[in-house]
Amino acid sequence: MEAGGQAAKSAPRQLLSGDEAVALAALDAGVALGTGYPGTPSTEILESFDALGGRAQWAPNEKVALEVGLGAAFAGARVLVTMKHVGVNVAADPLFTAAYTGVSGALVLISADDPGMASSQNEQDNRRYAVAAGLPMLEPSDSQDAYDFLVAAMALSERVKLPVMMRMTTRVCHSKTLVERRGGLPPAKAPTYERDIPARVMVPGYARPAHRKLRTRLAEVQKEHERSPLNLWKKGDPKLGIVTHGITWEHVQEAAPGASAFRVGTSWPLPVERLRQFAASVERCLVVEEGDPVLVEQLRAAGIPVEGKPEMYRFGELSVERVKRIVAGDTSPEPPPLKATPPRLCDACPYHPVYDTLRRLDCIVAGDIGCYTLGVMEPYRAMDTCVAMGASMGVGLGLRHVLPEAQARRVVSIIGDSTFVHSGINGMVEMVYNPPSTGHVVIVLDNGTTAMTGQQEHPGTGRTLDHDATGKFSIEGFARACGLQAVDVVDPVADPGGFEALLKQRLAGGQLSLIVARRPCILAAADIRKFEKVNAEKAAAGCRTCGASDEVAISSGLTVLDGRKGKA
């Protein structure tokens, strides 16, 4: 793996997306491991890193990804962990404590936020996570920034021994701009483990001094950020000064080209004194930020008089036209957005007979996050709740616990195969531990891939990020190991009548039951066949590390297999 050098410095500029630029920077920065969970708009980072020759892998969920990354960083490695904004919610537990433990190497966590909810269930602003967790955060504005900031974040993390967050947004992740390779970082030291119990074991006696140490480190980072070249001060008309960040910097350049402007690249800790100087240099200081009024709140708390945007501009992405309206103080109704064709299930999607059956049986459906969420659209309207990944299990159980029996027996939890592995497992454990009196029915829609984000692999496919064979988790094996007696695997396309009869039987039976509706995604089926053929050929050729996958599922006999070694 190349880590800087003349080859990188002399390379021609490339037209890259922000995600691709981060992957290239990770390569040049000598990242030893990239891990994460696929989620738009972050998915392409690890896929691109893998294509460039980096070591990249998908984790079952974001919490596990961060924990794996943290372990590698404890050993002195440089690590990249990627996820979308809602994934940080899943990873928040280790994230907050990682600020106390610090790292020996370097760890950068990418939070890919989605203002406007192009493909998400909310538009939370994860700048607030940096403040709450007490971790430095950088925020690029374009692809060149994405490259430069990733290298800078790795260097900062390695220097101050803290994880560093880098916040990107959908436009920065997916828009393409020219990128010049800068040379990366010097090679990292070889990973090794050095025992440091007070720094790594966060019992209260060690955590209290660790918190004080964290705040001291952040004060040092604050001083660095005051002089950081990642913050840009453009001097212009002193009558108007605009403080901005991220992609909004690009909009401001076009919407108010003559204004003075300050681009905040170090989102946290904020370069307060430089911003104080900037505000004092202009007559009107306006903060134009996408999402929550994070900068406004911090600047006003520091006693810096600034003007924020009207509340109506808190929602959705900003644009050049919206920034012009903000600058002008225009709060008149905005033009309605262009009508778009609503998304729907693919015509050959294997979920059609499932949702047709759920609709005709008038089921109360606790839904989940994935392609199958589109079952809420016409003509089925066969989904009643959708909260977060894995929530279908708990929500369905909650409904079962309190509804009158006639209604409770209509409740079904529906979840995808990747989502089940991500965060449905605990829901099944809850179902066994606190079973409703009417039982419960869980349907796993297993299409053999993480379809919504672009057909990525997951532990249930038995293939790694680059499609090599590995250990395979069995959903039905896990259910049997949990104690479920009613476990069925069906193909709803091949036998829709059989699926309907089975569902009726399970709804009426009062048992805890699992139905795995298994049929490959129509968009991924050809690739799946190709990957399986290649892996079978490797196995036949005697490739010990990439042969046909064994199930690391916990079977009804409670046997756990090592998929790589083939040993119980």
ZAMARGU-4260 file (C-alpha; in steps of 0.2 Angstrom, whole numbers, plus 5000, padded with zeros to 4 digits):
<rodrens>
0) 5000/5000/5000 | 5007/5017/4995 | 5009/5029/5009 | 5014/5046/5001 | 5030/5048/4991
5) 5034/5055/4974 | 5022/5044/4965 | 5007/5052/4974 | 5014/5070/4972 | 5017/5068/4953
10) 5001/5060/4949 | 4989/5070/4938 | 4973/5077/4945 | 4958/5066/4945 | 4939/5069/4944
15) 4933/5061/4960 | 4917/5061/4971 | 4920/5065/4989 | 4918/5047/4994 | 4932/5042/4981
20) 4943/5056/4987 | 4942/5049/5005 | 4947/5032/4999 | 4962/5038/4989 | 4967/5049/5004
25) 4965/5033/5015 | 4977/5024/5004 | 4990/5038/5004 | 4988/5040/5023 | 4993/5022/5026
30) 4976/5016/5033 | 4978/4998/5038 | 4960/4994/5040 | 4944/5002/5034 | 4928/4995/5041
35) 4909/5001/5042 | 4892/4997/5037 | 4884/5002/5020 | 4873/5017/5021 | 4870/5030/5008
40) 4879/5042/5006 | 4894/5034/5014 | 4894/5017/5005 | 4906/5020/4991 | 4921/5025/5002
45) 4925/5007/5008 | 4921/5000/4991 | 4933/5012/4982 | 4946/5009/4996 | 4945/4990/4992
50) 4946/4993/4973 | 4962/5003/4976 | 4970/4989/4986 | 4966/4994/5003 | 4960/4982/5017
55) 4941/4985/5018 | 4927/4975/5026 | 4909/4976/5031 | 4904/4974/5049 | 4887/4968/5055
60) 4883/4985/5061 | 4891/5002/5065 | 4894/4999/5083 | 4904/4983/5079 | 4913/4993/5065
65) 4918/5006/5078 | 4923/4993/5091 | 4934/4984/5078 | 4942/5000/5072 | 4945/5005/5090
70) 4954/4989/5094 | 4965/4991/5079 | 4969/5009/5084 | 4973/5003/5101 | 4987/4992/5093
75) 4994/5008/5084 | 4986/5006/5067 | 4978/5019/5056 | 4960/5015/5054 | 4945/5022/5044
80) 4927/5019/5050 | 4913/5024/5039 | 4894/5025/5041 | 4879/5037/5037 | 4873/5049/5050
85) 4860/5038/5058 | 4873/5024/5060 | 4882/5035/5072 | 4867/5033/5083 | 4871/5014/5083
90) 4889/5017/5087 | 4887/5031/5100 | 4889/5020/5115 | 4908/5015/5111 | 4910/5032/5103
95) 4908/5042/5119 | 4919/5031/5129 | 4932/5031/5115 | 4935/5049/5118 | 4941/5044/5136
100) 4951/5029/5131 | 4959/5038/5116 | 4970/5028/5103 | 4988/5023/5101 | 4987/5025/5082
105) 4974/5035/5072 | 4955/5033/5070 | 4944/5043/5059 | 4926/5041/5059 | 4916/5047/5044
110) 4899/5053/5048 | 4890/5055/5031 | 4875/5066/5034 | 4860/5067/5023 | 4852/5085/5024
115) 4835/5084/5015 | 4833/5065/5018 | 4837/5059/5000 | 4838/5042/5007 | 4836/5042/5026
120) 4823/5043/5039 | 4829/5059/5047 | 4841/5073/5044 | 4850/5074/5061 | 4865/5086/5061
125) 4880/5076/5068 | 4890/5091/5072 | 4881/5089/5088 | 4889/5072/5091 | 4907/5080/5091
130) 4902/5092/5104 | 4893/5080/5115 | 4906/5066/5114 | 4921/5078/5115 | 4929/5073/5099
135) 4938/5084/5086 | 4928/5086/5070 | 4933/5092/5052 | 4921/5096/5038 | 4926/5097/5020
140) 4917/5107/5006 | 4922/5097/4991 | 4932/5082/4985 | 4949/5090/4986 | 4944/5095/5004
145) 4938/5077/5007 | 4956/5071/5002 | 4965/5084/5012 | 4954/5084/5027 | 4955/5065/5028
150) 4974/5065/5028 | 4974/5080/5041 | 4961/5070/5052 | 4973/5055/5052 | 4988/5066/5057
155) 4978/5075/5070 | 4971/5059/5078 | 4989/5051/5078 | 4996/5067/5086 | 4983/5070/5100
160) 4979/5052/5102 | 4960/5054/5100 | 4947/5048/5088 | 4943/5062/5075 | 4926/5063/5067
165) 4924/5070/5049 | 4907/5075/5044 | 4902/5074/5025 | 4885/5077/5017 | 4876/5070/5003
170) 4882/5083/4990 | 4900/5082/4996 | 4900/5063/4996 | 4893/5061/4978 | 4898/5077/4969
175) 4914/5076/4958 | 4927/5089/4958 | 4946/5088/4953 | 4957/5081/4966 | 4976/5082/4967
180) 4986/5069/4977 | 4997/5078/4990 | 5008/5064/4996 | 4999/5057/5011 | 5008/5054/5027
185) 5024/5045/5032 | 5023/5027/5035 | 5015/5022/5052 | 5024/5012/5064 | 5021/4993/5064
190) 5006/4989/5075 | 5010/4982/5092 | 5001/4980/5109 | 5007/4990/5124 | 4998/4987/5140
195) 4990/5003/5147 | 4976/4998/5159 | 4972/5015/5166 | 4969/5022/5148 | 4959/5007/5141
200) 4949/5000/5155 | 4935/5013/5159 | 4930/5009/5176 | 4925/5024/5186 | 4942/5026/5195
205) 4951/5027/5178 | 4937/5036/5169 | 4937/5051/5180 | 4955/5056/5176 | 4952/5051/5158
210) 4938/5064/5156 | 4950/5078/5163 | 4963/5072/5151 | 4951/5073/5137 | 4946/5091/5141
215) 4965/5096/5142 | 4968/5088/5125 | 4953/5097/5117 | 4960/5113/5124 | 4976/5109/5114
220) 4966/5105/5099 | 4957/5122/5101 | 4973/5131/5100 | 4978/5121/5084 | 4961/5125/5076
225) 4963/5144/5079 | 4978/5144/5066 | 4972/5129/5056 | 4974/5131/5037 | 4958/5121/5035
230) 4948/5137/5040 | 4947/5149/5026 | 4945/5168/5028 | 4941/5177/5012 | 4941/5196/5013
235) 4928/5206/5004 | 4915/5219/5006 | 4916/5224/5025 | 4897/5227/5025 | 4893/5209/5024
240) 4902/5194/5032 | 4896/5176/5030 | 4901/5162/5041 | 4898/5145/5033 | 4904/5127/5032
245) 4904/5112/5021 | 4895/5112/5004 | 4887/5129/5009 | 4904/5137/5007 | 4902/5133/4988
250) 4884/5140/4988 | 4890/5156/4996 | 4904/5159/4984 | 4891/5160/4970 | 4877/5168/4979
255) 4887/5182/4987 | 4903/5183/4978 | 4908/5200/4984 | 4905/5197/5003 | 4918/5193/5016
260) 4917/5175/5020 | 4924/5163/5033 | 4923/5144/5030 | 4924/5134/5046 | 4933/5118/5042
265) 4936/5113/5060 | 4919/5111/5066 | 4924/5107/5083 | 4933/5113/5093 | 4927/5129/5085
270) 4941/5143/5081 | 4931/5155/5092 | 4944/5169/5092 | 4947/5169/5074 | 4928/5170/5071
275) 4927/5184/5084 | 4940/5194/5074 | 4930/5190/5058 | 4914/5196/5065 | 4922/5212/5071
280) 4929/5216/5054 | 4911/5217/5046 | 4896/5227/5049 | 4884/5212/5047 | 4889/5195/5052
285) 4877/5181/5045 | 4879/5163/5048 | 4873/5152/5034 | 4874/5134/5039 | 4865/5119/5032
290) 4854/5110/5046 | 4854/5115/5064 | 4860/5132/5071 | 4875/5124/5078 | 4887/5138/5073
295) 4875/5151/5078 | 4873/5144/5095 | 4891/5142/5099 | 4896/5159/5092 | 4882/5168/5102
300) 4887/5158/5118 | 4905/5165/5115 | 4897/5183/5115 | 4900/5185/5096 | 4885/5195/5089
305) 4879/5185/5073 | 4863/5184/5063 | 4856/5166/5060 | 4845/5160/5045 | 4826/5160/5047
310) 4819/5144/5054 | 4811/5139/5037 | 4829/5136/5030 | 4833/5124/5044 | 4825/5110/5033
315) 4832/5102/5018 | 4848/5105/5008 | 4853/5123/5005 | 4857/5129/4987 | 4863/5145/4979
320) 4845/5151/4977 | 4841/5148/4995 | 4857/5156/5001 | 4852/5171/4991 | 4836/5172/5000
325) 4844/5170/5017 | 4856/5184/5013 | 4841/5195/5007 | 4831/5190/5023 | 4817/5183/5011
330) 4805/5173/5021 | 4791/5172/5008 | 4785/5155/5003 | 4797/5145/4993 | 4792/5138/4976
335) 4786/5120/4978 | 4798/5107/4974 | 4797/5098/4957 | 4786/5083/4957 | 4796/5067/4957
340) 4790/5049/4953 | 4789/5040/4970 | 4800/5025/4972 | 4792/5008/4971 | 4797/4990/4971
345) 4806/4983/4956 | 4793/4974/4944 | 4802/4958/4947 | 4805/4960/4966 | 4802/4944/4976
350) 4793/4955/4989 | 4777/4957/4979 | 4768/4941/4984 | 4773/4945/5002 | 4765/4962/5002
355) 4751/4957/4992 | 4747/4943/5005 | 4750/4955/5020 | 4738/4967/5012 | 4724/4954/5009
360) 4726/4947/5026 | 4724/4965/5034 | 4740/4962/5044 | 4746/4976/5056 | 4764/4977/5049
365) 4779/4983/5060 | 4791/4987/5046 | 4810/4991/5045 | 4823/5000/5034 | 4828/4993/5017
370) 4820/4990/5000 | 4805/4982/5007 | 4801/4999/5016 | 4793/5002/4999 | 4779/4990/5003
375) 4771/5005/5011 | 4768/5013/4994 | 4754/5009/4982 | 4747/4997/4978 | 4750/4988/4994
380) 4751/5001/5008 | 4756/4986/5018 | 4767/4994/5032 | 4761/5002/5047 | 4777/5008/5056
385) 4795/5011/5051 | 4806/5019/5065 | 4824/5013/5064 | 4835/4998/5058 | 4829/4983/5068
390) 4814/4992/5076 | 4802/4981/5068 | 4805/4967/5080 | 4803/4977/5096 | 4788/4988/5089
395) 4779/4972/5083 | 4781/4964/5101 | 4775/4980/5109 | 4760/4980/5099 | 4757/4962/5102
400) 4759/4965/5121 | 4745/4978/5123 | 4732/4976/5109 | 4716/4966/5111 | 4718/4948/5106
405) 4710/4950/5089 | 4721/4964/5084 | 4737/4957/5092 | 4735/4941/5081 | 4736/4952/5065
410) 4753/4959/5070 | 4768/4954/5060 | 4786/4961/5061 | 4795/4962/5044 | 4813/4964/5042
415) 4827/4961/5028 | 4841/4949/5030 | 4855/4962/5031 | 4844/4972/5044 | 4841/4956/5054
420) 4860/4954/5056 | 4862/4972/5059 | 4850/4975/5074 | 4836/4962/5073 | 4845/4948/5082
425) 4842/4957/5099 | 4824/4959/5095 | 4823/4940/5092 | 4831/4937/5109 | 4818/4949/5117
430) 4804/4939/5108 | 4810/4923/5117 | 4813/4931/5133 | 4797/4941/5134 | 4785/4932/5123
435) 4767/4940/5120 | 4753/4929/5125 | 4747/4928/5107 | 4764/4923/5101 | 4772/4933/5087
440) 4776/4931/5068 | 4792/4938/5061 | 4795/4938/5042 | 4813/4940/5036 | 4814/4945/5018
445) 4830/4937/5013 | 4836/4943/4995 | 4854/4938/4998 | 4861/4955/4998 | 4860/4973/5006
450) 4850/4979/4991 | 4845/4996/4996 | 4863/5003/4996 | 4869/4994/4981 | 4870/4975/4983
455) 4883/4974/4997 | 4888/4958/5006 | 4884/4955/5024 | 4887/4941/5036 | 4872/4931/5030
460) 4878/4930/5012 | 4894/4921/5017 | 4904/4933/5006 | 4916/4947/5011 | 4916/4965/5005
465) 4926/4959/4989 | 4914/4944/4987 | 4927/4931/4993 | 4919/4916/5003 | 4919/4917/5022
470) 4909/4911/5036 | 4890/4912/5034 | 4877/4917/5047 | 4861/4907/5046 | 4846/4917/5051
475) 4835/4901/5053 | 4849/4892/5063 | 4850/4907/5075 | 4831/4907/5077 | 4831/4888/5081
480) 4846/4891/5093 | 4835/4904/5102 | 4822/4891/5105 | 4809/4895/5091 | 4800/4879/5086
485) 4791/4886/5071 | 4804/4891/5059 | 4801/4890/5040 | 4810/4894/5024 | 4800/4897/5009
490) 4801/4905/4991 | 4786/4917/4990 | 4788/4919/4971 | 4789/4900/4967 | 4774/4896/4979
495) 4764/4911/4983 | 4749/4901/4988 | 4760/4890/5000 | 4767/4906/5008 | 4749/4913/5011
500) 4744/4897/5019 | 4759/4896/5030 | 4757/4914/5036 | 4738/4911/5040 | 4743/4896/5050
505) 4757/4905/5060 | 4745/4920/5063 | 4732/4908/5070 | 4744/4897/5080 | 4749/4908/5094
510) 4768/4902/5093 | 4784/4912/5091 | 4787/4909/5073 | 4799/4914/5060 | 4796/4914/5041
515) 4811/4917/5030 | 4805/4922/5013 | 4821/4918/5003 | 4823/4923/4985 | 4838/4932/4977
520) 4836/4951/4973 | 4833/4952/4954 | 4846/4965/4952 | 4859/4955/4962 | 4855/4937/4956
525) 4867/4936/4942 | 4881/4942/4952 | 4877/4931/4966 | 4878/4916/4954 | 4895/4922/4948
530) 4902/4925/4965 | 4897/4907/4971 | 4904/4899/4955 | 4921/4908/4957 | 4922/4903/4976
535) 4917/4885/4972 | 4931/4885/4959 | 4943/4891/4972 | 4938/4879/4984 | 4939/4865/4972
540) 4957/4871/4968 | 4961/4869/4986 | 4961/4887/4992 | 4960/4885/5010 | 4956/4903/5015
545) 4943/4907/5002 | 4933/4891/4999 | 4915/4888/5000 | 4908/4896/5015 | 4902/4886/5030
550) 4888/4892/5041 | 4894/4901/5056 | 4876/4900/5061 | 4871/4893/5076 | 4861/4878/5071
555) 4848/4869/5081 | 4862/4858/5088 | 4871/4873/5095 | 4886/4870/5084 | 4897/4885/5079
560) 4908/4882/5064 | 4923/4891/5059 | 4920/4895/5041 | 4938/4898/5036 | 4945/4882/5045
565) 4930/4871/5044 | 4932/4866/5062 | 4918/4865/5075
</rodrens>
